[in-house]
Amino acid sequence: MTAPTVFEVGDDGQAHVIGGAEDDVAMAQEAVANCPTGAISIDG
């Protein structure tokens, strides 16, 4: 997983947001850019 401090995989097999420290913004942006299905986006 690209951003393990931002997302975790739940029992349902899907990624869920777990954090949001400002230091993790770049990691979250990288996850969005590298998501092969385009399922991740950032609002705001």
Buried (B, 14 or more C-beta within 10 A) or exposed (E): EBBEBBBBEEEEEEBEEEBEEEEBEEBBBEBBEEEEEEEBEEEE
